[in-house]
Amino acid sequence: MATEGENTGSDAPAVMWTPDPERAARSAIADFAGAVRDAHLPDLDPLDYPALHAWSVAQPEQFWSLVVEQLGVRFHDRPTAVLADASMPGAVWFPGGTLNYAEQALATGPGRQAGDPALVVATEDPAGTDRIVTRGELRNLVGRARSGLIAAGVGRDDRVVALAPNGLEVLVTFLAAASLGAIFSSCSPDFGTRAVLDRFGAIEPSVLVVVDGYRYGGRQFDLAEKIGKIREGLPALRRTVVVPVLSDPAPAGSGMVSWDEFLAGDAVLEFDPVPFDHPLWVLYSSGTTGLPKGIVHGHGGIVVEHLKMLRLHLDLGPGSRFFWFTTTGWMMWNYLVGGLLVGAVPVLFDGNPGYPDLHALWALAERTGTEVFGVSAGYLHACEKDGLEPAARHDLSRIRTVGSTGSPLSAAGFDWVAQAVGAAVQVCSTSGGTDVCTAFLGTAPTVPVRRGELSCAALGADVRAFDDDGHEILDEVGELVITTPMPSMPVKFWNDPDGHRLREAYFEHFPGVWRHGDWVVATRRGSFVVQGRSDSTLNRGGVRMGTADFYAVVEALPEVLDSLVVDTTALGDAHEGELLCFLVLADGVELSEVEPVLRRSLRSELSPRHVPDRFLVVPAVPRTLSGKKCEVPVKRILAGVPVEKAISREALLDPAALDPYLALAGQARE
């Protein structure tokens, strides 16, 4: 992130990208704005994004009705209203309407004919060949998988789950389940057994699709033992479908069939209409403390939200190549496959993004002609630190947008994209979450991009910054809130019949307003700067700062590979605790070399109050399975909370990364 001073007041960061007037005028969002002008706002300039956004949140019924009409939502039964109840929680969208996500995704039409590409499927194997799957092939596979699910007794409301990498089989399974009104969920095969059972066990699936193993970083990982334990822990399973990756043996065990056997039935592709809010999938909170929460989204809410974001904000349409690096355990997978809704061609990649080196994904973009190239901020920062110059080695001329999410992208990260990928490339730094399965802050084809900033709030997303008393504030750090409902807000939490856990998660702090849990600066320009999680804020001497600004300074030093900052002050404590900074250093680098530099940089670029009391070297920073730093769990451990109550080790990429923090907590107790 750019420092706070760069993003507040009149000292606006530099504009790094300006919309090309001709392209902006041809964009889908300009067409949509023209429809708004014709129907509702006769004086609207189609390129005036602030006016369009203001209308979209002031008139949600008009806005979402026009989204449905202009972007072609395929209703079976027409809804009787747009927003029958605007309460939060409890908003009722498009009552009476029925539709089906899979029908929308697999629809035919201009640019969506049987012979047109539907997907590109790629792996990390440098010698491998990318597979192009046509729309006709995909429809055939989904029809056969639907027959396989019916043969296994699956119907509406049954749960179908997949433990599989980001490939063709998991997508086919999802679409087949959705076509029946069954509920889908997925995990990446590198999840530990307990992490899988914590998620799938709660929803009691009828069918499990699982790979026999996977490849990552040039190594093979056999899942035979894990599959056995997972099946034992899912007593409601009626069928286990095994996808061969490492070999092609006949599955051994009652109720187990091969992928080919599963697809042996007729390709009968039908779509069962379901109510607008009928459950589509279950996603999960990180599960760092306690069991992960099962977050349920509906068919209709996801269809209209993803149509809006992918068509209007990313300007994707039939034939557009769309890539985001993700696993099936992260909501970005759900967002990526949503490209099918607008006729785009999702590029599915299974493997290590750094294998054999960090050029792997840029090479993938070159050979697939990717237009929107999405990754994590961490990946872009790693490329920057490694001195990569991908445009000098690869033809990246088709890339028009580089997306970044997962954590804040630093101002230096913006600079690196402009210098190493292309000055004409739009940097789309986004923020949203699993909770809404979308981005509510990001970019638009008609909005300039400023260094270190998220350009705008998305259409229909009334995003603001609140102070502690619930008053809107500008140009200073506040709680990120959403003040009007969005269709993709959760239908419910799983096993939360009275909704109390959902209310507690989002609506307890500011009744009737969604509190997301991030610190954000909302600028007078309409842009935003995300500062990090509000429950991990650094409050020193009354000066609050998000952790993102801190990491931007610390990790700008090439010798620092990763870092974690924790303010040990207890909530409500009048006496400040220690500010601790944990560092992962490059090989051969000593703390004595970097500590003086870091202290000077933090003092001058942040504030003297935010210079840590201590710097400590650790082998690794603990991260969740989706790659987020575990600031709050580490803070709780250092405060003396038993590890089993502070965090679930199964929710971590590397459970051993916790050990140095536990040792430090033990020393403090002694």
C-alpha positions in Angstrom: 0.0 0.0 0.0 1.0 3.6 -0.4 1.6 5.3 2.9 -1.3 7.0 4.5 -0.1 10.4 3.6 -0.1 9.5 -0.1 -3.8 8.6 0.1 -5.4 11.3 2.2 -6.1 15.0 1.9 -5.2 16.9 -1.3 -1.9 15.1 -1.9 -3.5 12.6 -4.3 -1.3 9.7 -5.7 -0.3 9.9 -9.3 -2.7 8.6 -12.0 -1.1 5.5 -13.5 -3.7 4.5 -16.0 -6.3 6.5 -17.8 -9.2 5.0 -19.8 -8.8 5.2 -23.6 -11.8 7.3 -24.6 -12.6 5.1 -27.7 -12.3 1.8 -25.8 -14.3 3.2 -22.8 -17.1 4.3 -25.1 -17.3 0.8 -26.6 -17.2 -0.9 -23.2 -20.1 -2.9 -21.8 -20.4 -0.5 -18.8 -20.8 2.4 -21.2 -23.6 0.5 -23.0 -25.2 -0.2 -19.7 -25.0 3.4 -18.7 -26.6 4.3 -22.0 -29.6 2.1 -21.0 -29.7 3.8 -17.6 -29.8 7.2 -19.4 -32.6 6.1 -21.7 -34.7 4.6 -18.9 -34.0 6.7 -15.8 -31.4 9.5 -16.1 -31.7 11.5 -19.3 -28.7 13.7 -18.5 -26.3 10.9 -17.6 -23.0 10.9 -19.4 -22.2 7.2 -20.0 -18.6 7.8 -19.1 -19.5 9.5 -15.8 -18.9 6.6 -13.4 -19.4 8.5 -10.1 -22.9 9.5 -11.3 -23.7 6.0 -12.4 -22.5 4.5 -9.1 -24.5 7.1 -7.0 -27.6 6.1 -8.9 -27.0 2.4 -8.5 -26.9 2.6 -4.7 -29.6 5.2 -4.4 -32.0 3.2 -6.6 -31.2 -0.4 -6.0 -34.5 -1.7 -7.5 -34.0 0.2 -10.7 -30.4 -0.8 -10.9 -30.7 -4.5 -10.3 -33.8 -4.7 -12.5 -31.8 -3.2 -15.4 -28.8 -5.6 -14.7 -31.2 -8.5 -15.1 -32.7 -7.1 -18.2 -29.6 -5.8 -20.0 -27.3 -8.7 -19.1 -29.8 -11.4 -20.0 -30.7 -13.3 -16.8 -32.6 -16.4 -17.9 -35.7 -16.6 -15.6 -38.2 -19.5 -16.0 -40.8 -17.9 -13.7 -40.6 -14.1 -13.7 -40.1 -12.5 -10.3 -43.0 -10.5 -8.8 -40.6 -7.8 -7.5 -37.0 -6.8 -7.4 -36.3 -6.2 -3.7 -39.3 -7.1 -1.6 -37.5 -6.5 1.7 -34.4 -4.3 2.0 -33.6 -5.3 5.6 -30.1 -6.4 6.5 -29.9 -9.2 7.2 -33.1 -10.6 5.6 -33.2 -8.9 2.2 -35.5 -10.6 -0.2 -34.4 -10.4 -3.8 -36.5 -11.2 -6.9 -39.3 -13.2 -5.1 -41.2 -15.7 -7.2 -38.4 -15.8 -9.8 -36.9 -19.2 -10.8 -33.7 -19.9 -12.7 -30.6 -22.1 -12.7 -26.9 -21.1 -12.6 -25.8 -24.0 -14.8 -28.3 -23.0 -17.5 -27.0 -19.4 -17.5 -23.4 -20.7 -17.7 -24.0 -23.2 -20.5 -26.3 -21.1 -22.6 -25.9 -21.0 -26.4 -26.0 -17.9 -28.5 -23.7 -15.5 -30.4 -20.1 -16.4 -29.5 -21.3 -19.4 -27.6 -21.8 -22.0 -30.2 -20.9 -25.7 -29.8 -17.5 -25.3 -31.5 -16.5 -22.2 -29.6 -13.9 -22.6 -26.8 -15.4 -22.8 -23.3 -12.3 -23.4 -21.2 -8.6 -23.7 -21.3 -7.2 -26.3 -18.9 -3.5 -26.1 -18.1 -1.1 -27.7 -15.6 2.3 -26.8 -14.3 4.1 -29.4 -16.5 6.3 -27.3 -18.7 6.1 -30.0 -21.4 2.4 -30.4 -21.1 -0.2 -29.2 -23.6 -3.1 -27.0 -22.7 -6.4 -28.5 -23.4 -9.1 -26.4 -25.1 -12.6 -27.6 -24.2 -15.4 -26.5 -26.5 -18.8 -25.4 -25.3 -20.3 -28.5 -27.0 -17.8 -30.8 -25.2 -18.5 -29.1 -21.9 -22.3 -29.4 -22.3 -21.9 -33.1 -23.1 -19.7 -33.7 -20.1 -22.1 -31.9 -17.8 -25.0 -33.9 -19.2 -23.3 -37.1 -18.6 -22.2 -36.1 -15.0 -25.8 -35.1 -14.3 -26.9 -38.6 -15.3 -24.1 -40.0 -13.0 -25.4 -37.9 -10.1 -29.0 -39.0 -10.7 -27.8 -42.7 -10.8 -26.3 -42.1 -7.4 -29.6 -40.8 -6.1 -28.7 -37.1 -6.0 -31.6 -34.6 -6.2 -32.4 -31.1 -5.1 -30.8 -30.0 -1.8 -28.4 -33.0 -1.7 -24.8 -32.1 -1.3 -22.1 -32.9 -3.8 -18.4 -32.2 -2.9 -15.1 -32.3 -4.7 -11.6 -32.7 -3.3 -9.8 -31.9 -6.5 -7.4 -29.4 -8.1 -8.5 -26.6 -10.4 -9.3 -28.7 -13.5 -12.0 -29.8 -15.8 -13.5 -32.5 -13.5 -14.4 -30.3 -10.6 -16.1 -27.7 -12.9 -18.1 -30.4 -14.6 -19.2 -31.8 -11.2 -20.2 -28.4 -10.0 -22.3 -27.5 -13.1 -24.0 -31.0 -13.0 -24.9 -30.6 -9.4 -26.2 -27.0 -10.0 -28.3 -28.3 -12.9 -30.2 -30.5 -10.4 -30.5 -27.9 -7.7 -28.0 -29.9 -5.6 -25.6 -27.9 -3.4 -21.9 -28.0 -4.2 -18.7 -27.5 -2.2 -15.0 -28.0 -2.9 -11.6 -28.2 -1.2 -8.1 -28.2 -2.7 -6.4 -31.6 -2.4 -3.6 -30.2 -0.4 -6.0 -29.5 2.5 -5.3 -31.8 5.5 -7.7 -34.5 6.4 -9.1 -32.7 9.4 -9.5 -29.5 7.4 -11.5 -31.4 4.8 -13.7 -33.1 7.4 -14.3 -29.9 9.3 -15.8 -28.5 6.0 -17.4 -31.4 4.3 -18.5 -33.2 7.5 -20.7 -30.3 8.5 -22.8 -30.5 5.2 -23.1 -34.3 5.0 -22.5 -34.9 1.3 -24.0 -37.7 -0.7 -21.3 -37.8 -3.4 -17.6 -37.1 -3.2 -15.5 -36.6 -6.3 -11.8 -37.0 -5.5 -8.5 -37.2 -7.3 -6.2 -40.1 -6.6 -3.3 -37.7 -6.2 -2.0 -34.4 -7.5 1.2 -32.8 -8.7 2.7 -29.6 -7.3 6.1 -28.1 -7.7 7.3 -31.1 -9.8 6.4 -33.6 -7.1 3.6 -36.2 -6.9 1.4 -36.6 -3.8 -0.7 -39.8 -3.4 -4.0 -39.4 -1.7 -5.0 -43.0 -1.2 -4.6 -42.9 2.6 -6.3 -39.5 2.9 -9.3 -40.7 0.8 -9.9 -43.6 3.1 -9.9 -41.4 6.2 -12.2 -38.9 4.6 -14.7 -41.5 3.4 -14.8 -42.9 7.0 -15.5 -39.4 8.3 -18.4 -38.9 5.9 -21.0 -41.5 6.8 -23.7 -40.1 4.5 -21.7 -40.8 1.3 -23.5 -42.9 -1.2 -20.9 -42.7 -4.0 -17.2 -41.8 -4.3 -16.0 -41.0 -7.8 -12.2 -41.3 -8.3 -10.5 -39.2 -10.9 -7.2 -40.7 -12.1 -4.3 -38.2 -12.0 -1.3 -40.3 -11.0 -2.4 -43.7 -12.4 -5.5 -45.3 -13.7 -6.4 -48.2 -11.4 -9.9 -49.5 -10.8 -11.1 -48.0 -7.5 -11.3 -50.5 -4.7 -14.1 -50.2 -2.2 -17.8 -50.3 -1.8 -19.5 -47.3 -3.4 -16.4 -46.3 -5.3 -16.4 -45.8 -9.1 -14.0 -44.3 -11.6 -14.6 -41.0 -13.4 -15.2 -42.8 -16.6 -17.8 -45.1 -15.0 -19.5 -42.0 -13.5 -19.8 -40.5 -17.0 -21.0 -43.7 -18.7 -24.6 -42.6 -18.8 -26.4 -40.7 -21.5 -25.6 -37.0 -22.0 -29.1 -35.6 -21.0 -28.6 -32.0 -20.2 -31.5 -30.4 -18.5 -31.8 -27.7 -15.9 -34.2 -27.7 -12.9 -35.5 -24.3 -12.2 -35.0 -23.3 -8.6 -36.0 -20.2 -6.6 -33.7 -17.2 -6.7 -32.3 -17.8 -3.3 -32.0 -21.6 -3.6 -28.5 -22.7 -2.3 -25.9 -23.0 -5.0 -22.7 -23.7 -3.1 -21.2 -23.6 0.4 -18.0 -21.7 0.9 -16.1 -21.5 4.1 -14.5 -19.0 6.4 -10.8 -19.5 7.1 -11.5 -21.6 10.2 -8.5 -20.2 12.1 -10.5 -20.3 15.3 -13.1 -23.0 15.7 -14.8 -24.8 12.9 -15.1 -23.0 9.6 -18.4 -21.3 9.0 -20.3 -22.7 6.0 -21.4 -19.6 4.0 -24.3 -20.4 1.6 -24.9 -18.4 -1.5 -27.9 -18.6 -3.8 -28.2 -19.3 -7.5 -29.8 -16.0 -8.4 -27.6 -13.8 -6.2 -24.4 -15.2 -7.7 -25.7 -15.1 -11.3 -26.6 -11.4 -11.2 -23.6 -10.3 -9.1 -21.1 -12.1 -11.3 -22.8 -11.0 -14.5 -22.4 -7.4 -13.2 -18.8 -7.7 -12.1 -17.4 -9.7 -15.0 -19.4 -8.1 -17.8 -19.4 -4.5 -16.6 -16.4 -4.1 -14.4 -13.9 -6.4 -16.2 -15.5 -5.9 -19.6 -15.4 -9.7 -20.3 -17.6 -11.1 -23.1 -17.9 -14.0 -25.5 -14.4 -15.4 -26.2 -12.5 -13.2 -23.7 -9.7 -15.2 -22.1 -10.0 -14.8 -18.3 -7.4 -16.1 -15.8 -7.1 -15.9 -12.0 -4.6 -18.1 -10.1 -6.6 -19.9 -7.5 -7.3 -23.3 -6.0 -10.7 -24.9 -5.5 -10.5 -24.0 -1.8 -10.7 -20.2 -2.4 -13.7 -18.1 -3.5 -11.7 -16.9 -6.5 -12.3 -20.3 -8.1 -16.0 -19.6 -8.0 -15.4 -16.1 -9.4 -13.2 -17.4 -12.2 -15.6 -20.1 -13.4 -18.3 -17.4 -13.3 -16.6 -16.2 -16.6 -18.8 -18.8 -18.3 -21.9 -16.7 -17.4 -20.8 -14.0 -19.8 -19.4 -16.3 -22.5 -15.8 -15.7 -21.5 -13.2 -18.5 -21.6 -11.8 -19.3 -18.1 -8.2 -20.5 -18.0 -8.0 -23.2 -15.3 -4.5 -23.8 -14.0 -3.5 -26.6 -11.7 -0.1 -26.4 -10.0 2.6 -24.3 -8.4 2.7 -20.7 -9.8 6.4 -20.6 -9.1 7.3 -23.8 -10.9 9.8 -24.1 -12.5 10.1 -20.4 -11.8 8.0 -17.3 -11.4 7.7 -16.9 -15.2 5.3 -19.9 -15.3 2.1 -17.9 -15.1 3.3 -15.2 -17.5 4.2 -17.9 -20.0 0.7 -19.3 -19.5 -0.8 -15.8 -20.3 1.3 -15.6 -23.4 0.3 -19.0 -24.9 -3.4 -18.6 -24.0 -3.9 -15.0 -25.1 -5.2 -14.0 -21.7 -6.8 -10.6 -21.5 -7.6 -10.3 -17.8 -4.8 -11.8 -15.8 -5.5 -12.2 -12.0 -3.2 -13.3 -9.2 -2.6 -12.6 -5.6 -0.8 -9.5 -4.4 1.7 -11.8 -2.9 2.6 -13.2 -6.3 3.1 -9.8 -7.8 5.3 -8.7 -4.8 7.3 -11.9 -5.3 7.8 -11.1 -9.0 8.9 -7.6 -8.0 11.3 -8.8 -5.4 12.8 -11.3 -7.8 13.4 -8.6 -10.4 11.2 -10.3 -13.0 10.7 -8.5 -16.3 8.0 -10.7 -17.9 7.2 -8.4 -20.8 10.8 -8.6 -21.9 10.6 -12.4 -22.1 6.9 -13.0 -23.1 4.4 -11.5 -25.5 1.9 -10.1 -23.1 0.3 -7.7 -25.6 -3.1 -9.3 -25.1 -3.1 -8.5 -21.3 -5.2 -5.4 -20.7 -5.9 -5.9 -17.0 -3.8 -7.3 -14.2 -6.0 -8.2 -11.3 -4.7 -8.5 -7.7 -6.5 -9.7 -4.6 -6.0 -11.6 -1.4 -4.1 -8.8 0.4 -3.4 -5.2 -0.4 -1.2 -4.5 -3.4 1.6 -2.0 -2.4 2.2 1.2 -4.4 5.5 -0.4 -5.4 3.5 -3.3 -6.8 1.5 -0.9 -9.0 4.9 0.5 -10.2 6.2 -2.9 -11.0 3.2 -3.9 -13.1 3.5 -0.6 -15.1 7.3 -1.1 -15.6 7.5 -4.9 -16.1 4.2 -5.8 -17.7 3.1 -2.7 -19.5 2.4 1.0 -19.0 -1.0 0.6 -20.8 -2.1 -2.2 -18.5 -4.9 -1.4 -16.0 -4.0 -2.5 -12.5 -7.2 -3.9 -11.0 -6.5 -4.1 -7.2 -9.7 -5.6 -5.7 -11.2 -6.2 -2.3 -14.2 -8.3 -1.4 -14.4 -11.7 0.2 -15.7 -15.2 0.6 -18.7 -13.7 2.5 -20.1 -12.1 -0.7 -18.2 -14.2 -3.3 -17.3 -11.1 -5.2 -15.3 -7.9 -5.2 -17.1 -4.8 -3.9 -14.0 -2.5 -4.4 -12.0 -2.6 -7.7 -11.9 -0.9 -11.0 -14.1 0.0 -14.0 -13.2 0.6 -17.7 -14.2 4.3 -17.3 -12.3 5.1 -14.1 -8.6 6.1 -13.8 -6.3 4.1 -11.7 -4.2 5.9 -9.1 -1.0 4.5 -7.6 -1.7 2.3 -4.5 -5.5 2.8 -4.6 -8.6 0.7 -5.4 -10.2 2.9 -8.0 -13.9 2.7 -7.1 -16.7 0.9 -5.3 -18.5 -1.5 -7.6 -21.9 -0.7 -9.0 -24.6 -1.6 -6.5 -22.2 -1.7 -3.6 -22.7 1.1 -1.2 -19.3 0.9 0.5 -18.3 3.5 3.1 -15.9 4.1 6.0 -17.5 4.5 9.4 -16.0 5.8 12.6 -16.6 3.9 15.9 -19.9 5.7 16.4 -21.3 4.7 13.0 -20.7 8.1 11.2 -19.4 8.2 7.7 -15.8 9.5 7.4 -13.6 10.5 4.4 -9.9 10.6 4.0 -9.2 8.8 7.3 -9.1 5.3 8.5 -12.5 3.7 9.4 -14.4 0.5 9.4 -15.4 -0.8 5.9 -19.2 -1.1 5.8 -21.9 -1.8 3.2 -25.0 0.2 3.9 -27.5 -1.4 1.5 -28.0 -5.0 0.6 -26.3 -6.8 -2.3 -27.8 -9.9 -3.9 -24.8 -12.1 -3.3 -24.8 -11.6 0.5 -25.1 -15.0 2.1 -28.5 -16.7 2.0 -27.6 -18.2 5.4 -24.8 -19.9 7.3 -25.0 -23.7 7.4 -26.4 -25.1 10.6 -27.6 -21.6 11.8 -31.4 -22.1 11.7 -32.2 -18.9 13.6 -29.6 -16.8 11.8 -27.9 -15.6 15.0 -24.4 -16.6 13.9 -24.8 -14.6 10.6 -26.1 -11.6 12.5 -23.2 -11.8 14.9 -20.7 -12.1 12.1 -21.7 -8.9 10.1 -24.5 -6.9 11.8 -23.8 -6.8 15.5 -21.5 -3.8 15.5 -23.6 -1.5 13.4 -27.2 -2.8 13.4 -28.7 -2.9 9.9 -25.3 -2.3 8.3 -22.8 -4.9 7.0 -19.5 -4.5 8.9 -16.9 -6.4 6.8 -14.0 -6.3 9.3 -11.4 -4.3 7.3 -9.9 -0.9 7.9 -10.3 1.3 4.9 -9.7 4.9 3.8 -12.6 6.2 1.6 -11.2 9.2 -0.3 -13.1 12.2 -1.6 -12.1 11.1 -5.1 -14.3 7.9 -4.7 -11.3 5.6 -4.5 -10.3 3.4 -1.5 -7.2 2.2 0.3 -7.6 -1.0 2.3 -5.5 -0.9 5.4 -5.9 -4.5 6.7 -8.1 -6.3 9.1 -9.7 -4.1 11.7 -9.2 -6.7 14.4 -5.4 -6.5 13.8 -5.1 -2.8 13.7 -2.0 -1.1 15.2 -3.1 1.5 17.7 -0.1 3.2 19.2 -0.5 6.3 21.3 -4.0 6.8 19.9 -2.8 6.7 16.3 -4.4 3.8 14.4 -2.8 2.3 11.4 -3.6 -0.8 9.3 -1.0 -3.5 8.9 -0.9 -3.1 5.1 1.0 0.2 5.4 3.4 -1.5 7.8 4.1 -4.4 5.5 4.6 -2.1 2.5 7.5 -0.5 4.3 9.1 -3.6 5.8 8.7 -5.9 2.8 10.1 -3.2 0.4 13.5 -4.2 1.8 14.8 -6.9 -0.6 16.4 -8.8 2.4 12.9 -9.3 4.0 11.0 -12.2 2.4 8.0 -12.0 4.6 6.8 -10.3 7.8 4.1 -10.3 10.5 3.4 -7.5 12.9 1.4 -7.8 16.1 0.3 -5.2 18.6 0.1 -7.1 21.9 -2.1 -4.5 23.6 -5.2 -6.1 25.0 -8.6 -4.7 23.9 -9.6 -1.9 26.2 -6.3 -1.9 28.0 -5.1 1.6 28.9 -1.5 0.4 28.9 0.2 -0.4 25.6 1.7 -3.8 25.0 4.7 -4.5 22.8 4.7 -3.9 19.1 6.4 -7.0 17.7 7.7 -7.5 14.1 8.5 -11.0 13.0 10.8 -11.2 10.0 11.6 -14.0 7.5 15.0 -13.0 6.1 16.8 -14.1 2.9 19.5 -16.6 3.2 22.7 -15.3 4.7 21.1 -12.0 6.0 21.5 -11.2 9.7 19.0 -9.2 11.7 21.7 -6.7 12.7 22.0 -5.8 9.0 18.3 -4.9 8.4 17.0 -3.7 11.8 18.6 -0.2 11.7 17.3 0.3 8.2 13.8 -0.8 9.1 13.7 1.4 12.2 14.7 4.4 10.1 12.2 3.6 7.3 9.3 3.0 9.6 10.0 6.2 11.6 10.1 8.4 8.5 7.5 6.7 6.3 4.9 5.7 9.0 5.4 7.3 12.4 7.8 7.1 15.3 5.0 5.5 17.3 4.9 2.6 14.9 8.5 1.5 15.2 8.4 -2.0 16.8 9.7 -2.6 20.3 11.3 -5.7 19.0 12.2 -7.4 15.7 12.4 -11.2 15.8 13.5 -13.6 13.1 11.3 -16.6 12.3 11.5 -19.3 9.7 8.0 -18.6 8.3 4.9 -16.5 8.8 1.8 -18.6 9.6 -0.8 -18.3 6.8 -4.3 -19.7 6.3 -5.0 -22.2 3.5 -6.0 -19.2 1.3 -2.7 -17.5 2.0 -3.7 -14.8 4.5 -1.4 -13.9 7.4 -2.6 -15.0 10.8 -2.1 -11.8 12.7 -5.0 -12.1 15.2 -4.4 -15.8 16.1 -0.7 -15.0 16.8 -1.8 -12.1 18.9 -4.1 -14.4 20.9 -1.3 -17.0 21.4 1.1 -14.3 22.7 -1.7 -13.2 25.1 -1.7 -16.6 26.6 -4.7 -18.1 24.9 -4.2 -21.9 24.5 -3.3 -22.7 20.9 -6.3 -25.0 20.4 -8.6 -22.1 21.2 -6.6 -19.5 19.2 -6.3 -21.3 15.9 -6.9 -24.6 14.2 -3.6 -26.0 12.9 -5.5 -27.7 10.1 -6.5 -24.3 8.8 -2.8 -23.4 8.1 -0.7 -23.9 5.0 2.2 -25.0 7.3 1.2 -25.9 10.8 4.8 -25.9 11.9 5.0 -22.2 11.2 3.3 -21.6 14.6 6.0 -23.2 16.6 8.3 -20.1 17.1 5.3 -18.1 18.4 4.3 -20.8 20.8 7.8 -20.9 22.1 7.8 -17.1 22.6 4.5 -17.3 24.4 5.9 -20.1 26.6 9.0 -18.0 27.5 6.7 -15.1 28.5 4.7 -17.3 30.8 7.9 -18.5 32.5 
